[in-house]
């Protein structure tokens, strides 16, 4: 709730979609804990840097939703897992 309270009106649109097993943000930020560990203020870094990027990726998904895009995400997830 504390992070959702920071969402813009547009970003709140991500709350209308049921979460899935994977997404572009999960792939791109698979090393999120490492990124945060290297920061002087991890919470501020998350709010200022990571959260807006993840929300933008999720909004892109909402705008581009479709089986083709879903298959692309699944393929990218498999590549990430098996590297």
C-alpha positions in Angstrom: 0.0 0.0 0.0 2.8 2.5 0.7 4.2 2.2 -2.8 0.8 2.1 -4.5 0.0 5.4 -2.8 2.8 6.9 -4.9 1.4 5.7 -8.2 0.2 8.3 -10.7 -3.3 8.0 -12.0 -1.9 6.4 -15.2 0.3 4.0 -13.2 -2.8 2.8 -11.2 -4.0 1.2 -14.4 -1.6 -1.7 -13.6 -3.9 -2.6 -10.7 -6.6 -3.6 -13.1 -4.7 -6.5 -14.5 -4.3 -9.9 -12.8 -0.7 -10.7 -12.2 0.8 -13.6 -14.3 3.7 -16.0 -13.8 6.2 -13.7 -15.5 6.5 -10.2 -17.1 9.0 -8.0 -18.7 9.8 -6.2 -15.4 10.6 -9.5 -13.7 13.0 -10.4 -16.5 14.7 -6.9 -16.7 14.9 -6.6 -12.9 15.8 -10.2 -12.0 18.9 -8.7 -10.2 16.8 -6.1 -8.3 18.0 -7.2 -4.9 21.6 -6.7 -6.1 20.8 -3.3 -7.4 19.2 -2.3 -4.2 22.0 -3.8 -2.0 24.5 -1.4 -3.7 22.5 1.7 -2.9 23.0 4.1 0.0 19.2 4.5 0.3 17.6 1.4 -1.2 14.0 2.5 -0.6 14.6 5.9 -2.3 16.4 4.2 -5.2 13.5 1.8 -5.6 10.9 4.6 -5.6 12.8 7.0 -7.8 14.5 4.6 -10.3 13.1 1.0 -10.3 9.4 1.4 -9.6 8.8 3.9 -12.4 10.6 1.7 -14.9 8.7 -1.4 -13.8 5.4 0.3 -13.9 6.2 1.7 -17.4 6.9 -1.9 -18.6 3.7 -3.1 -17.1 1.7 -0.3 -18.8 3.4 -1.3 -22.1 2.1 -4.8 -21.5 -1.4 -3.6 -21.0 -1.2 -1.5 -24.1 0.2 -4.3 -26.2 -1.6 -7.3 -24.7 -2.1 -10.3 -27.0 -1.0 -13.9 -27.4 2.1 -12.9 -29.5 3.4 -10.5 -26.9 2.7 -13.1 -24.2 4.7 -15.7 -26.1 7.6 -13.3 -26.5 7.6 -12.7 -22.8 7.5 -16.5 -22.0 10.4 -17.0 -24.5 12.4 -14.2 -22.9 11.7 -15.7 -19.4 13.0 -19.1 -20.5 16.2 -17.5 -21.9 16.7 -15.7 -18.6 16.2 -18.8 -16.5 18.4 -21.1 -18.5 21.4 -18.7 -19.0 
